[in-house]
């Protein structure tokens, strides 16, 4: 640089310096500074909370290892996921199989389950596609095949996913929840020792079959077993769909693509029609029902034992609800710490953070509390399930412990059904509520919650439609209530029914308003109200029976009451799980978790105020106190809400939203992502079209003028 | 045909005949028959109800003409809309401009508005893109330009959309609802008689600007007016963005594409940065604030008069809420009439229709009632708006009627804000609830409600974020309450505040449970509860003032109470609109509409039971009666619910969902659409990828065996 140039530069620089000084305004906090100050408010050790949530330091480390492995795997790149087409995403999803197949055989099941939970957070489409083979197809083999059959399919490659890949053909175009009503038939042909699998009508077409469109070589198909003209109900059969080398369809198989969906486009759902497809008799999965060479049908002694398989998926969805709820709150919460809007007072240097508005606290803090509640509920539900599986594996028909096992099965079945419905519904609403707290930016695909919503929504209708599951749960409650009335002790989940006489007549245990701020009182409040709501459903049911209805009709008649009972029961159940977890928390975490738990309890009461007033547990003035306390606890939790979110410990890669980044630098990262995915410049995509519109020859539209001479 | 062939055919036919007879099962109803029988239940004239809803036969005919014109316009083809990419849909949206531009100049405004309402039902992306030019850009000219300026831009082609097309640059990356806080500057340069438009920071980047990415040649930009170093607040300026022939960007303009969104991909939202862009002084829209050649700034006497423009969009969204709610209910309702699931009794020939389950009635019938309620509310809100516009146009500053006009403005502003928020939130929830009633099929893109959800969701955050609007509405209620306390008579919308003394002390007017089934009692119930909830907000506000807070801080402090007040107020307001409409209905429709209106009223009370019990308008036992009556009215409305849906009179083309077709032939049409969009056969999209996965060389993974000799 010439000395002349250097001088000019120095002049310009000093000039700029002066200009800056002259214009200097009072210092405003950058987004990053706005975030940093939130972290300084923590009164607890964030890392310790993470360990507590994860079940110990060891598991935190494992999860962090998974996150790093995923982030560095090019097939799992996420930055462009919001722009890929359905066809691209499906192909990319397939590419990911190879990595994960490696781990499925190398890792113990609980660890691999954690890996899949981590993946479900960023790529639910992959999670589903992989889960269709391992959870549904392979799970059906494990649950319904004899050990010889199981070995056969493992030797064909079902476990290693080498040589074959499976799907699960249950649902039909015209039949979903009512599995007994499926139309597909499996007719035994004694002469050839074969079953003939057949789709008799259009409504019998297998529908929504994940992996059928392009992936699966085999399927487990649910069909009506027909032997010698007699119908034995729905059983499962393995049918080959495609040549495992060329992928051409097998004779009699017709398959199509279901096409575009609301979300989870990574999974290739398809439809399947079978036209007199012949399979060997031994392709029927015969662990439970057996058909002999001679066509004799032997039915299982305890059909209920086969329900266990259904529960696994529901438990996974309860866990997923907690995980996704935490993700949604992370995005909305971090954005609220840096986004500023309006000045609270004209003297403020800077606009106010969203999170400092009472209403924003009221929108977000209860969702944060709920995410914690669902997290702990997921942990407990998983334990419930593991306990059931232990019992099922160790109990043989005829054992003395069989009744206990069946009771546990019944309870776990009902509890997981109710929680699956309640947690997926609540989480779907929470995602949307979080999305809306992002204001306009929530509508951008890149901010993540729109896609999260679309991917998550399917949880509400698959593997048991939520309404039907809720009704089942309500039916269980009614039956427990009737048992309790008859003096039979009820299990922990519905233990409030063991004190019906006391509970139904119990006034509020709080002498002063402040007494309400007590886990035992809140628990009692839920107990009293749930007992009353369940009683209402039970009494309605009883009244219908007395009026001469069949039990089925009576249950139908009280379905709205059952729905209410199941919902209220879930609130109380989840609060108990949360309160229990707080009690077991390390000393240093108990204060903050207690606040979060109070917020969950009080907010839930406020949302269901009608029942608490209806059954006179709380007076109107106590309810006013509850409402006021919700605000108080929103404000309390707000103080440390960023540390509470940080404890979820999701990396930026996992969050995949520029508005939810750890450092708070939201605007630059958002703008960068938009520009990266939509580079500026380049050709106009439809210039001639727009030019011809903007330069219309108006004369075209003008009518021919009357030729007045003609009129003469 | 040879006689031999004819004989063979006859033989085959008779053989088939016999086979059919032999297999004959008890006759089951086809989907079409299942639908037909619903239509036979109508006790009223469906066509008459359509006329009533549309405001007369004449308007029904006009709507039917629009639907036919759209259906026959190839650029408006809908069958493949669920599969097109973002780029395709944007181009196709542009193609549609030519048709609609033709009508915008040929049709009177009210008729053209009806046309656009019809279009918004099937193509909200187009509606938005077109609305950006005519509603926002052209609307801003009409509202804020002097008449000379207005003529100038019309002569440039702004009205005919010939030679230019506009967009509306208000929102910034870091600034949404707080328009006063926008950062973009418009600095007057006296020397050149120009404004310099400038984007000083990244957060000042104009963001979400519809039509900016590829369409607009001009924009109205909102910027801080700076004259001689003084800031005058946000004003609007016309800036050219692109050469109107070549579409190259003008100097100083930087534009990019916002990219993928949750929905409405037909509109090309973009971001804009201005870097010292110079425009003539006369490009500032000077109807209200004026800047002279000498740099004198003249501010308008009544800034409130400029709010009128905001209201139009909100009214349109209230109307859209009703229309979309009707569409969602049409799809879910028709499907529920033909979908069958489970047998109610083992003797049933056929599974039970979804709609015959009490719980399904409880899920759908209140949403049908709400769609009616929102329809009538839309009609009334439009009238309110038209009345306001008449007043605004006929009042000049200084007129004796000015105060009345300002009161009307204030009322309409608050009412439309509250209703926009309430109706769009409720409708979004209703769409999702309807989607879920389709079970698994709701997750298919082709069944329509997933897309409807994604398109509609933006209503909750744009043109006034719902939470902020609700708080504004709550603030209005608090101020009305305080005025009423001070003795000032309040307008019709909040007329319950004129009887505060009576209402706040009023016991329930119903002597018997049956007395509750009375429009006046329900209206009174809402009046009492709303008065109490508004009083609570007002008292909280007052208490904060007394505690020494500023009014702003006091409003902030009572924001949760304001939110509750605004919501409860909306329920009551909408019920009144509905009840009023029923009273004005033709004799033959009054019975059925009365039932629908009761259902809406009772269901709304049930949903807000907490407040009715809190303020002791209803006793717990009355509330039990209300709950029971909701079921009764669900059953009543269910009787004629298909005729009630038919009265909405949307053609199959408009519904664009195979599950919502008029004739009920849902399965065939659904399957046909899936196959049409995803033809069977063809090449596998990624055969080598899947082959290499399924035929892995397992040896690759095997470790080298230890060479034992080395160890010796």
Interface residues (C-beta under 8 A of the other chain):
Chain A: X82 X83 X85 X87 X90 X91 X94 X95 X97 X98 X101 X102 X157 X160 X161 X162 X163 X164 X165 X171 X173 X174 X175 X176 X177 X178 X181 X202 X203 X205 X207 X208 X214 X215 X217 X244 X245 X247 X254 X255 X256 X257 X258 X259 X260 X261 X262 X263 X271 X339 X340 X341 X342 X343 X344 X345 X351 X357 X358 X359 X362 X363 X428 X432 X435 X436 X439 X440 X442 X443 X444 X445 X446 X450 X454 X457 X458 X460 X461 X462 X465 X466 X467 X471 X550 X552 X553 X556 X557 X559 X560 X563 X606 X608 X609 X610 X611 X612 X613 X614 X615 X616 X620 X623 X624 X627 X630 X631 X667 X668 X670 X671 X674 X675 X677 X678 X679 X680 X684 X685 X686 X687 X689 X690 X691 X693 X694 X695 X696 X698 X701
Chain B: X82 X83 X85 X87 X90 X91 X94 X95 X97 X98 X101 X102 X157 X160 X161 X162 X163 X164 X165 X171 X173 X174 X175 X176 X177 X178 X181 X202 X203 X205 X207 X208 X214 X215 X217 X244 X245 X247 X254 X255 X256 X257 X258 X259 X260 X261 X262 X263 X271 X339 X340 X341 X342 X343 X344 X345 X351 X357 X358 X359 X362 X363 X428 X432 X435 X436 X439 X440 X442 X443 X444 X445 X446 X450 X454 X457 X458 X460 X461 X462 X465 X466 X467 X471 X550 X552 X553 X556 X557 X559 X560 X563 X606 X608 X609 X610 X611 X612 X613 X614 X615 X616 X620 X623 X624 X627 X630 X631 X667 X668 X670 X671 X674 X675 X677 X678 X679 X680 X684 X685 X686 X687 X689 X690 X691 X693 X694 X695 X696 X698 X701
